[in-house]
Amino acid sequence: MNALDRYTLEDLLEWIVIGLLIVVGVLVALWLAGWVMVFLGKLFLAVAALIVALLKFLIPALIIAGVLYLILRALSKPQTAA
């Protein structure tokens, strides 16, 4: 007895339709995942641009603050007689 003899044509068509539905579901899931990745990529680019903009301001400001601190510290030291 052949293995396909126990399945009717209707059973085989049901399995084919179920398989096609699974394939379509997987493709829709991949498509949605692609859109999510595009959104996350744009979000990460925006955050990176914000960090770069902040660093362009903060690094020179911190350098100036450090130089001023060193100057004020040097000026406020009491002079010792040699």
PDB file of N, CA, C and O in Angstrom:
ATOM      1  N   MET A   1       0.853  -1.184   0.000  1.00  0.00           N
ATOM      2  CA  MET A   1       0.000   0.000   0.000  1.00  0.00           C
ATOM      3  C   MET A   1       0.895   1.242   0.000  1.00  0.00           C
ATOM      4  O   MET A   1       1.825   1.353   0.799  1.00  0.00           O
ATOM      5  N   ASN A   2       0.606   2.138  -0.879  1.00  0.00           N
ATOM      6  CA  ASN A   2       1.381   3.369  -1.025  1.00  0.00           C
ATOM      7  C   ASN A   2       1.043   4.325   0.119  1.00  0.00           C
ATOM      8  O   ASN A   2      -0.090   4.342   0.601  1.00  0.00           O
ATOM      9  N   ALA A   3       2.030   5.125   0.557  1.00  0.00           N
ATOM     10  CA  ALA A   3       1.811   6.045   1.679  1.00  0.00           C
ATOM     11  C   ALA A   3       0.828   7.142   1.314  1.00  0.00           C
ATOM     12  O   ALA A   3       0.123   7.656   2.182  1.00  0.00           O
ATOM     13  N   LEU A   4       0.772   7.510   0.033  1.00  0.00           N
ATOM     14  CA  LEU A   4      -0.148   8.574  -0.378  1.00  0.00           C
ATOM     15  C   LEU A   4      -1.582   8.079  -0.539  1.00  0.00           C
ATOM     16  O   LEU A   4      -2.498   8.890  -0.673  1.00  0.00           O
ATOM     17  N   ASP A   5      -1.793   6.769  -0.530  1.00  0.00           N
ATOM     18  CA  ASP A   5      -3.140   6.234  -0.725  1.00  0.00           C
ATOM     19  C   ASP A   5      -4.054   6.521   0.455  1.00  0.00           C
ATOM     20  O   ASP A   5      -5.273   6.566   0.292  1.00  0.00           O
ATOM     21  N   ARG A   6      -3.489   6.714   1.640  1.00  0.00           N
ATOM     22  CA  ARG A   6      -4.362   6.962   2.790  1.00  0.00           C
ATOM     23  C   ARG A   6      -4.810   8.414   2.886  1.00  0.00           C
ATOM     24  O   ARG A   6      -5.678   8.725   3.702  1.00  0.00           O
ATOM     25  N   TYR A   7      -4.254   9.307   2.089  1.00  0.00           N
ATOM     26  CA  TYR A   7      -4.667  10.715   2.084  1.00  0.00           C
ATOM     27  C   TYR A   7      -5.536  10.981   0.872  1.00  0.00           C
ATOM     28  O   TYR A   7      -5.238  10.537  -0.237  1.00  0.00           O
ATOM     29  N   THR A   8      -6.613  11.712   1.101  1.00  0.00           N
ATOM     30  CA  THR A   8      -7.470  12.093  -0.019  1.00  0.00           C
ATOM     31  C   THR A   8      -6.917  13.357  -0.657  1.00  0.00           C
ATOM     32  O   THR A   8      -6.021  14.005  -0.116  1.00  0.00           O
ATOM     33  N   LEU A   9      -7.463  13.692  -1.809  1.00  0.00           N
ATOM     34  CA  LEU A   9      -7.043  14.908  -2.496  1.00  0.00           C
ATOM     35  C   LEU A   9      -7.335  16.127  -1.629  1.00  0.00           C
ATOM     36  O   LEU A   9      -6.568  17.090  -1.622  1.00  0.00           O
ATOM     37  N   GLU A  10      -8.433  16.081  -0.907  1.00  0.00           N
ATOM     38  CA  GLU A  10      -8.779  17.199  -0.018  1.00  0.00           C
ATOM     39  C   GLU A  10      -7.743  17.359   1.094  1.00  0.00           C
ATOM     40  O   GLU A  10      -7.375  18.482   1.439  1.00  0.00           O
ATOM     41  N   ASP A  11      -7.271  16.243   1.656  1.00  0.00           N
ATOM     42  CA  ASP A  11      -6.232  16.314   2.691  1.00  0.00           C
ATOM     43  C   ASP A  11      -4.955  16.933   2.142  1.00  0.00           C
ATOM     44  O   ASP A  11      -4.348  17.788   2.789  1.00  0.00           O
ATOM     45  N   LEU A  12      -4.547  16.508   0.957  1.00  0.00           N
ATOM     46  CA  LEU A  12      -3.329  17.048   0.358  1.00  0.00           C
ATOM     47  C   LEU A  12      -3.471  18.538   0.071  1.00  0.00           C
ATOM     48  O   LEU A  12      -2.532  19.303   0.293  1.00  0.00           O
ATOM     49  N   LEU A  13      -4.628  18.953  -0.417  1.00  0.00           N
ATOM     50  CA  LEU A  13      -4.841  20.375  -0.688  1.00  0.00           C
ATOM     51  C   LEU A  13      -4.837  21.187   0.604  1.00  0.00           C
ATOM     52  O   LEU A  13      -4.342  22.314   0.629  1.00  0.00           O
ATOM     53  N   GLU A  14      -5.382  20.623   1.669  1.00  0.00           N
ATOM     54  CA  GLU A  14      -5.346  21.318   2.960  1.00  0.00           C
ATOM     55  C   GLU A  14      -3.909  21.526   3.424  1.00  0.00           C
ATOM     56  O   GLU A  14      -3.559  22.605   3.903  1.00  0.00           O
ATOM     57  N   TRP A  15      -3.075  20.498   3.282  1.00  0.00           N
ATOM     58  CA  TRP A  15      -1.672  20.628   3.684  1.00  0.00           C
ATOM     59  C   TRP A  15      -0.945  21.663   2.829  1.00  0.00           C
ATOM     60  O   TRP A  15      -0.119  22.421   3.337  1.00  0.00           O
ATOM     61  N   ILE A  16      -1.246  21.694   1.551  1.00  0.00           N
ATOM     62  CA  ILE A  16      -0.622  22.688   0.664  1.00  0.00           C
ATOM     63  C   ILE A  16      -1.046  24.094   1.065  1.00  0.00           C
ATOM     64  O   ILE A  16      -0.214  24.999   1.124  1.00  0.00           O
ATOM     65  N   VAL A  17      -2.334  24.286   1.341  1.00  0.00           N
ATOM     66  CA  VAL A  17      -2.830  25.609   1.738  1.00  0.00           C
ATOM     67  C   VAL A  17      -2.231  26.020   3.078  1.00  0.00           C
ATOM     68  O   VAL A  17      -1.837  27.173   3.254  1.00  0.00           O
ATOM     69  N   ILE A  18      -2.160  25.091   4.018  1.00  0.00           N
ATOM     70  CA  ILE A  18      -1.555  25.406   5.321  1.00  0.00           C
ATOM     71  C   ILE A  18      -0.092  25.798   5.141  1.00  0.00           C
ATOM     72  O   ILE A  18       0.375  26.753   5.761  1.00  0.00           O
ATOM     73  N   GLY A  19       0.631  25.069   4.299  1.00  0.00           N
ATOM     74  CA  GLY A  19       2.029  25.408   4.033  1.00  0.00           C
ATOM     75  C   GLY A  19       2.174  26.783   3.413  1.00  0.00           C
ATOM     76  O   GLY A  19       3.068  27.544   3.784  1.00  0.00           O
ATOM     77  N   LEU A  20       1.298  27.105   2.468  1.00  0.00           N
ATOM     78  CA  LEU A  20       1.348  28.430   1.846  1.00  0.00           C
ATOM     79  C   LEU A  20       1.018  29.526   2.850  1.00  0.00           C
ATOM     80  O   LEU A  20       1.633  30.592   2.827  1.00  0.00           O
ATOM     81  N   LEU A  21       0.054  29.276   3.730  1.00  0.00           N
ATOM     82  CA  LEU A  21      -0.269  30.262   4.761  1.00  0.00           C
ATOM     83  C   LEU A  21       0.908  30.476   5.709  1.00  0.00           C
ATOM     84  O   LEU A  21       1.175  31.601   6.132  1.00  0.00           O
ATOM     85  N   ILE A  22       1.604  29.402   6.039  1.00  0.00           N
ATOM     86  CA  ILE A  22       2.783  29.539   6.901  1.00  0.00           C
ATOM     87  C   ILE A  22       3.860  30.349   6.196  1.00  0.00           C
ATOM     88  O   ILE A  22       4.492  31.209   6.808  1.00  0.00           O
ATOM     89  N   VAL A  23       4.072  30.079   4.908  1.00  0.00           N
ATOM     90  CA  VAL A  23       5.074  30.837   4.142  1.00  0.00           C
ATOM     91  C   VAL A  23       4.704  32.312   4.100  1.00  0.00           C
ATOM     92  O   VAL A  23       5.562  33.173   4.293  1.00  0.00           O
ATOM     93  N   VAL A  24       3.430  32.609   3.849  1.00  0.00           N
ATOM     94  CA  VAL A  24       2.990  34.009   3.813  1.00  0.00           C
ATOM     95  C   VAL A  24       3.168  34.652   5.189  1.00  0.00           C
ATOM     96  O   VAL A  24       3.614  35.796   5.278  1.00  0.00           O
ATOM     97  N   GLY A  25       2.830  33.939   6.251  1.00  0.00           N
ATOM     98  CA  GLY A  25       3.009  34.477   7.600  1.00  0.00           C
ATOM     99  C   GLY A  25       4.463  34.781   7.910  1.00  0.00           C
ATOM    100  O   GLY A  25       4.767  35.815   8.504  1.00  0.00           O
ATOM    101  N   VAL A  26       5.361  33.894   7.516  1.00  0.00           N
ATOM    102  CA  VAL A  26       6.794  34.125   7.748  1.00  0.00           C
ATOM    103  C   VAL A  26       7.265  35.334   6.950  1.00  0.00           C
ATOM    104  O   VAL A  26       8.029  36.152   7.462  1.00  0.00           O
ATOM    105  N   LEU A  27       6.819  35.455   5.702  1.00  0.00           N
ATOM    106  CA  LEU A  27       7.217  36.605   4.883  1.00  0.00           C
ATOM    107  C   LEU A  27       6.693  37.913   5.471  1.00  0.00           C
ATOM    108  O   LEU A  27       7.402  38.920   5.462  1.00  0.00           O
ATOM    109  N   VAL A  28       5.467  37.911   5.979  1.00  0.00           N
ATOM    110  CA  VAL A  28       4.925  39.122   6.610  1.00  0.00           C
ATOM    111  C   VAL A  28       5.730  39.462   7.863  1.00  0.00           C
ATOM    112  O   VAL A  28       6.018  40.631   8.120  1.00  0.00           O
ATOM    113  N   ALA A  29       6.091  38.443   8.641  1.00  0.00           N
ATOM    114  CA  ALA A  29       6.894  38.689   9.846  1.00  0.00           C
ATOM    115  C   ALA A  29       8.257  39.271   9.475  1.00  0.00           C
ATOM    116  O   ALA A  29       8.733  40.193  10.137  1.00  0.00           O
ATOM    117  N   LEU A  30       8.889  38.744   8.429  1.00  0.00           N
ATOM    118  CA  LEU A  30      10.180  39.286   7.991  1.00  0.00           C
ATOM    119  C   LEU A  30      10.035  40.713   7.481  1.00  0.00           C
ATOM    120  O   LEU A  30      10.901  41.552   7.730  1.00  0.00           O
ATOM    121  N   TRP A  31       8.946  40.993   6.769  1.00  0.00           N
ATOM    122  CA  TRP A  31       8.703  42.341   6.252  1.00  0.00           C
ATOM    123  C   TRP A  31       8.539  43.330   7.413  1.00  0.00           C
ATOM    124  O   TRP A  31       9.113  44.419   7.398  1.00  0.00           O
ATOM    125  N   LEU A  32       7.749  42.934   8.416  1.00  0.00           N
ATOM    126  CA  LEU A  32       7.567  43.797   9.588  1.00  0.00           C
ATOM    127  C   LEU A  32       8.880  43.973  10.351  1.00  0.00           C
ATOM    128  O   LEU A  32       9.178  45.067  10.831  1.00  0.00           O
ATOM    129  N   ALA A  33       9.659  42.909  10.462  1.00  0.00           N
ATOM    130  CA  ALA A  33      10.956  43.014  11.139  1.00  0.00           C
ATOM    131  C   ALA A  33      11.870  43.972  10.385  1.00  0.00           C
ATOM    132  O   ALA A  33      12.637  44.708  11.005  1.00  0.00           O
ATOM    133  N   GLY A  34      11.799  43.970   9.063  1.00  0.00           N
ATOM    134  CA  GLY A  34      12.591  44.915   8.276  1.00  0.00           C
ATOM    135  C   GLY A  34      12.202  46.351   8.568  1.00  0.00           C
ATOM    136  O   GLY A  34      13.072  47.208   8.715  1.00  0.00           O
ATOM    137  N   TRP A  35      10.904  46.628   8.655  1.00  0.00           N
ATOM    138  CA  TRP A  35      10.462  47.989   8.975  1.00  0.00           C
ATOM    139  C   TRP A  35      10.892  48.392  10.377  1.00  0.00           C
ATOM    140  O   TRP A  35      11.269  49.541  10.607  1.00  0.00           O
ATOM    141  N   VAL A  36      10.837  47.448  11.317  1.00  0.00           N
ATOM    142  CA  VAL A  36      11.283  47.749  12.683  1.00  0.00           C
ATOM    143  C   VAL A  36      12.775  48.068  12.686  1.00  0.00           C
ATOM    144  O   VAL A  36      13.209  48.995  13.369  1.00  0.00           O
ATOM    145  N   MET A  37      13.567  47.302  11.921  1.00  0.00           N
ATOM    146  CA  MET A  37      15.007  47.563  11.859  1.00  0.00           C
ATOM    147  C   MET A  37      15.300  48.918  11.219  1.00  0.00           C
ATOM    148  O   MET A  37      16.218  49.618  11.648  1.00  0.00           O
ATOM    149  N   VAL A  38      14.531  49.294  10.198  1.00  0.00           N
ATOM    150  CA  VAL A  38      14.718  50.613   9.580  1.00  0.00           C
ATOM    151  C   VAL A  38      14.419  51.710  10.603  1.00  0.00           C
ATOM    152  O   VAL A  38      15.164  52.684  10.709  1.00  0.00           O
ATOM    153  N   PHE A  39      13.333  51.551  11.352  1.00  0.00           N
ATOM    154  CA  PHE A  39      12.980  52.541  12.376  1.00  0.00           C
ATOM    155  C   PHE A  39      14.061  52.628  13.448  1.00  0.00           C
ATOM    156  O   PHE A  39      14.454  53.723  13.850  1.00  0.00           O
ATOM    157  N   LEU A  40      14.542  51.475  13.911  1.00  0.00           N
ATOM    158  CA  LEU A  40      15.593  51.482  14.935  1.00  0.00           C
ATOM    159  C   LEU A  40      16.880  52.096  14.398  1.00  0.00           C
ATOM    160  O   LEU A  40      17.588  52.788  15.130  1.00  0.00           O
ATOM    161  N   GLY A  41      17.188  51.850  13.131  1.00  0.00           N
ATOM    162  CA  GLY A  41      18.374  52.457  12.535  1.00  0.00           C
ATOM    163  C   GLY A  41      18.279  53.965  12.508  1.00  0.00           C
ATOM    164  O   GLY A  41      19.244  54.660  12.827  1.00  0.00           O
ATOM    165  N   LYS A  42      17.113  54.479  12.125  1.00  0.00           N
ATOM    166  CA  LYS A  42      16.931  55.935  12.110  1.00  0.00           C
ATOM    167  C   LYS A  42      16.980  56.503  13.529  1.00  0.00           C
ATOM    168  O   LYS A  42      17.526  57.585  13.750  1.00  0.00           O
ATOM    169  N   LEU A  43      16.416  55.780  14.477  1.00  0.00           N
ATOM    170  CA  LEU A  43      16.451  56.226  15.870  1.00  0.00           C
ATOM    171  C   LEU A  43      17.886  56.275  16.395  1.00  0.00           C
ATOM    172  O   LEU A  43      18.279  57.243  17.046  1.00  0.00           O
ATOM    173  N   PHE A  44      18.666  55.232  16.111  1.00  0.00           N
ATOM    174  CA  PHE A  44      20.062  55.211  16.560  1.00  0.00           C
ATOM    175  C   PHE A  44      20.877  56.303  15.888  1.00  0.00           C
ATOM    176  O   PHE A  44      21.752  56.894  16.521  1.00  0.00           O
ATOM    177  N   LEU A  45      20.606  56.587  14.605  1.00  0.00           N
ATOM    178  CA  LEU A  45      21.308  57.676  13.926  1.00  0.00           C
ATOM    179  C   LEU A  45      20.981  59.017  14.570  1.00  0.00           C
ATOM    180  O   LEU A  45      21.861  59.866  14.716  1.00  0.00           O
ATOM    181  N   ALA A  46      19.723  59.214  14.957  1.00  0.00           N
ATOM    182  CA  ALA A  46      19.340  60.468  15.605  1.00  0.00           C
ATOM    183  C   ALA A  46      20.027  60.603  16.967  1.00  0.00           C
ATOM    184  O   ALA A  46      20.500  61.683  17.320  1.00  0.00           O
ATOM    185  N   VAL A  47      20.080  59.515  17.724  1.00  0.00           N
ATOM    186  CA  VAL A  47      20.750  59.555  19.029  1.00  0.00           C
ATOM    187  C   VAL A  47      22.244  59.822  18.849  1.00  0.00           C
ATOM    188  O   VAL A  47      22.835  60.582  19.616  1.00  0.00           O
ATOM    189  N   ALA A  48      22.856  59.201  17.840  1.00  0.00           N
ATOM    190  CA  ALA A  48      24.281  59.427  17.588  1.00  0.00           C
ATOM    191  C   ALA A  48      24.537  60.875  17.189  1.00  0.00           C
ATOM    192  O   ALA A  48      25.525  61.470  17.619  1.00  0.00           O
ATOM    193  N   ALA A  49      23.653  61.451  16.367  1.00  0.00           N
ATOM    194  CA  ALA A  49      23.816  62.854  15.977  1.00  0.00           C
ATOM    195  C   ALA A  49      23.682  63.771  17.189  1.00  0.00           C
ATOM    196  O   ALA A  49      24.405  64.761  17.304  1.00  0.00           O
ATOM    197  N   LEU A  50      22.763  63.445  18.089  1.00  0.00           N
ATOM    198  CA  LEU A  50      22.608  64.235  19.312  1.00  0.00           C
ATOM    199  C   LEU A  50      23.863  64.154  20.180  1.00  0.00           C
ATOM    200  O   LEU A  50      24.317  65.167  20.712  1.00  0.00           O
ATOM    201  N   ILE A  51      24.416  62.965  20.321  1.00  0.00           N
ATOM    202  CA  ILE A  51      25.638  62.801  21.121  1.00  0.00           C
ATOM    203  C   ILE A  51      26.793  63.575  20.500  1.00  0.00           C
ATOM    204  O   ILE A  51      27.553  64.228  21.215  1.00  0.00           O
ATOM    205  N   VAL A  52      26.937  63.513  19.177  1.00  0.00           N
ATOM    206  CA  VAL A  52      28.013  64.249  18.505  1.00  0.00           C
ATOM    207  C   VAL A  52      27.830  65.747  18.697  1.00  0.00           C
ATOM    208  O   VAL A  52      28.800  66.463  18.945  1.00  0.00           O
ATOM    209  N   ALA A  53      26.589  66.227  18.584  1.00  0.00           N
ATOM    210  CA  ALA A  53      26.342  67.661  18.774  1.00  0.00           C
ATOM    211  C   ALA A  53      26.680  68.090  20.202  1.00  0.00           C
ATOM    212  O   ALA A  53      27.260  69.156  20.410  1.00  0.00           O
ATOM    213  N   LEU A  54      26.320  67.267  21.178  1.00  0.00           N
ATOM    214  CA  LEU A  54      26.653  67.590  22.570  1.00  0.00           C
ATOM    215  C   LEU A  54      28.160  67.581  22.796  1.00  0.00           C
ATOM    216  O   LEU A  54      28.692  68.447  23.490  1.00  0.00           O
ATOM    217  N   LEU A  55      28.845  66.607  22.214  1.00  0.00           N
ATOM    218  CA  LEU A  55      30.292  66.529  22.405  1.00  0.00           C
ATOM    219  C   LEU A  55      31.015  67.686  21.728  1.00  0.00           C
ATOM    220  O   LEU A  55      32.046  68.142  22.222  1.00  0.00           O
ATOM    221  N   LYS A  56      30.489  68.165  20.604  1.00  0.00           N
ATOM    222  CA  LYS A  56      31.104  69.321  19.940  1.00  0.00           C
ATOM    223  C   LYS A  56      31.047  70.552  20.839  1.00  0.00           C
ATOM    224  O   LYS A  56      31.912  71.425  20.753  1.00  0.00           O
ATOM    225  N   PHE A  57      30.052  70.625  21.683  1.00  0.00           N
ATOM    226  CA  PHE A  57      29.943  71.745  22.620  1.00  0.00           C
ATOM    227  C   PHE A  57      30.686  71.453  23.922  1.00  0.00           C
ATOM    228  O   PHE A  57      31.385  72.319  24.447  1.00  0.00           O
ATOM    229  N   LEU A  58      30.537  70.238  24.439  1.00  0.00           N
ATOM    230  CA  LEU A  58      31.065  69.927  25.767  1.00  0.00           C
ATOM    231  C   LEU A  58      32.584  69.826  25.809  1.00  0.00           C
ATOM    232  O   LEU A  58      33.197  70.280  26.776  1.00  0.00           O
ATOM    233  N   ILE A  59      33.204  69.249  24.797  1.00  0.00           N
ATOM    234  CA  ILE A  59      34.658  69.068  24.852  1.00  0.00           C
ATOM    235  C   ILE A  59      35.386  70.407  24.905  1.00  0.00           C
ATOM    236  O   ILE A  59      36.243  70.576  25.772  1.00  0.00           O
ATOM    237  N   PRO A  60      35.094  71.376  24.020  1.00  0.00           N
ATOM    238  CA  PRO A  60      35.768  72.675  24.173  1.00  0.00           C
ATOM    239  C   PRO A  60      35.423  73.368  25.491  1.00  0.00           C
ATOM    240  O   PRO A  60      36.282  74.007  26.098  1.00  0.00           O
ATOM    241  N   ALA A  61      34.167  73.244  25.938  1.00  0.00           N
ATOM    242  CA  ALA A  61      33.782  73.875  27.203  1.00  0.00           C
ATOM    243  C   ALA A  61      34.549  73.257  28.368  1.00  0.00           C
ATOM    244  O   ALA A  61      34.982  73.974  29.270  1.00  0.00           O
ATOM    245  N   LEU A  62      34.721  71.947  28.359  1.00  0.00           N
ATOM    246  CA  LEU A  62      35.473  71.293  29.434  1.00  0.00           C
ATOM    247  C   LEU A  62      36.954  71.642  29.375  1.00  0.00           C
ATOM    248  O   LEU A  62      37.596  71.777  30.416  1.00  0.00           O
ATOM    249  N   ILE A  63      37.504  71.789  28.177  1.00  0.00           N
ATOM    250  CA  ILE A  63      38.910  72.192  28.056  1.00  0.00           C
ATOM    251  C   ILE A  63      39.100  73.597  28.617  1.00  0.00           C
ATOM    252  O   ILE A  63      40.046  73.845  29.364  1.00  0.00           O
ATOM    253  N   ILE A  64      38.206  74.514  28.260  1.00  0.00           N
ATOM    254  CA  ILE A  64      38.295  75.889  28.771  1.00  0.00           C
ATOM    255  C   ILE A  64      38.133  75.903  30.288  1.00  0.00           C
ATOM    256  O   ILE A  64      38.869  76.600  30.987  1.00  0.00           O
ATOM    257  N   ALA A  65      37.170  75.133  30.798  1.00  0.00           N
ATOM    258  CA  ALA A  65      36.963  75.079  32.248  1.00  0.00           C
ATOM    259  C   ALA A  65      38.193  74.513  32.948  1.00  0.00           C
ATOM    260  O   ALA A  65      38.569  75.000  34.014  1.00  0.00           O
ATOM    261  N   GLY A  66      38.820  73.506  32.376  1.00  0.00           N
ATOM    262  CA  GLY A  66      40.022  72.937  32.977  1.00  0.00           C
ATOM    263  C   GLY A  66      41.182  73.912  32.987  1.00  0.00           C
ATOM    264  O   GLY A  66      41.908  74.005  33.977  1.00  0.00           O
ATOM    265  N   VAL A  67      41.366  74.645  31.888  1.00  0.00           N
ATOM    266  CA  VAL A  67      42.440  75.640  31.831  1.00  0.00           C
ATOM    267  C   VAL A  67      42.185  76.745  32.849  1.00  0.00           C
ATOM    268  O   VAL A  67      43.108  77.161  33.550  1.00  0.00           O
ATOM    269  N   LEU A  68      40.947  77.226  32.940  1.00  0.00           N
ATOM    270  CA  LEU A  68      40.618  78.257  33.930  1.00  0.00           C
ATOM    271  C   LEU A  68      40.849  77.748  35.352  1.00  0.00           C
ATOM    272  O   LEU A  68      41.349  78.484  36.203  1.00  0.00           O
ATOM    273  N   TYR A  69      40.489  76.507  35.608  1.00  0.00           N
ATOM    274  CA  TYR A  69      40.709  75.933  36.939  1.00  0.00           C
ATOM    275  C   TYR A  69      42.195  75.898  37.274  1.00  0.00           C
ATOM    276  O   TYR A  69      42.598  76.259  38.380  1.00  0.00           O
ATOM    277  N   LEU A  70      43.008  75.462  36.314  1.00  0.00           N
ATOM    278  CA  LEU A  70      44.451  75.401  36.572  1.00  0.00           C
ATOM    279  C   LEU A  70      45.042  76.791  36.780  1.00  0.00           C
ATOM    280  O   LEU A  70      45.914  76.974  37.629  1.00  0.00           O
ATOM    281  N   ILE A  71      44.567  77.778  36.005  1.00  0.00           N
ATOM    282  CA  ILE A  71      45.064  79.152  36.170  1.00  0.00           C
ATOM    283  C   ILE A  71      44.680  79.690  37.545  1.00  0.00           C
ATOM    284  O   ILE A  71      45.519  80.250  38.250  1.00  0.00           O
ATOM    285  N   LEU A  72      43.413  79.521  37.929  1.00  0.00           N
ATOM    286  CA  LEU A  72      42.966  80.018  39.235  1.00  0.00           C
ATOM    287  C   LEU A  72      43.666  79.290  40.377  1.00  0.00           C
ATOM    288  O   LEU A  72      43.982  79.903  41.397  1.00  0.00           O
ATOM    289  N   ARG A  73      43.908  78.009  40.221  1.00  0.00           N
ATOM    290  CA  ARG A  73      44.607  77.264  41.268  1.00  0.00           C
ATOM    291  C   ARG A  73      46.053  77.745  41.397  1.00  0.00           C
ATOM    292  O   ARG A  73      46.586  77.861  42.500  1.00  0.00           O
ATOM    293  N   ALA A  74      46.676  78.022  40.252  1.00  0.00           N
ATOM    294  CA  ALA A  74      48.063  78.497  40.299  1.00  0.00           C
ATOM    295  C   ALA A  74      48.134  79.893  40.898  1.00  0.00           C
ATOM    296  O   ALA A  74      49.085  80.212  41.612  1.00  0.00           O
ATOM    297  N   LEU A  75      47.132  80.736  40.616  1.00  0.00           N
ATOM    298  CA  LEU A  75      47.142  82.097  41.153  1.00  0.00           C
ATOM    299  C   LEU A  75      46.803  82.138  42.640  1.00  0.00           C
ATOM    300  O   LEU A  75      47.234  83.049  43.347  1.00  0.00           O
ATOM    301  N   SER A  76      46.042  81.169  43.117  1.00  0.00           N
ATOM    302  CA  SER A  76      45.612  81.210  44.510  1.00  0.00           C
ATOM    303  C   SER A  76      46.598  80.543  45.460  1.00  0.00           C
ATOM    304  O   SER A  76      46.415  80.614  46.675  1.00  0.00           O
ATOM    305  N   LYS A  77      47.638  79.896  44.940  1.00  0.00           N
ATOM    306  CA  LYS A  77      48.634  79.284  45.820  1.00  0.00           C
ATOM    307  C   LYS A  77      49.431  80.381  46.515  1.00  0.00           C
ATOM    308  O   LYS A  77      49.830  81.365  45.892  1.00  0.00           O
ATOM    309  N   PRO A  78      49.651  80.204  47.788  1.00  0.00           N
ATOM    310  CA  PRO A  78      50.484  81.202  48.477  1.00  0.00           C
ATOM    311  C   PRO A  78      51.932  81.099  47.996  1.00  0.00           C
ATOM    312  O   PRO A  78      52.465  80.009  47.787  1.00  0.00           O
ATOM    313  N   GLN A  79      52.540  82.255  47.829  1.00  0.00           N
ATOM    314  CA  GLN A  79      53.930  82.290  47.369  1.00  0.00           C
ATOM    315  C   GLN A  79      54.845  81.965  48.549  1.00  0.00           C
ATOM    316  O   GLN A  79      54.737  82.575  49.613  1.00  0.00           O
ATOM    317  N   THR A  80      55.724  81.025  48.358  1.00  0.00           N
ATOM    318  CA  THR A  80      56.671  80.664  49.412  1.00  0.00           C
ATOM    319  C   THR A  80      58.004  81.345  49.143  1.00  0.00           C
ATOM    320  O   THR A  80      58.458  81.446  48.004  1.00  0.00           O
ATOM    321  N   ALA A  81      58.603  81.799  50.208  1.00  0.00           N
ATOM    322  CA  ALA A  81      59.910  82.458  50.061  1.00  0.00           C
ATOM    323  C   ALA A  81      60.976  81.395  49.877  1.00  0.00           C
ATOM    324  O   ALA A  81      60.985  80.379  50.571  1.00  0.00           O
ATOM    325  N   ALA A  82      61.855  81.636  48.955  1.00  0.00           N
ATOM    326  CA  ALA A  82      62.897  80.658  48.676  1.00  0.00           C
ATOM    327  C   ALA A  82      64.124  80.894  49.516  1.00  0.00           C
ATOM    328  O   ALA A  82      65.100  80.153  49.403  1.00  0.00           O
TER     329      ALA A  82
END
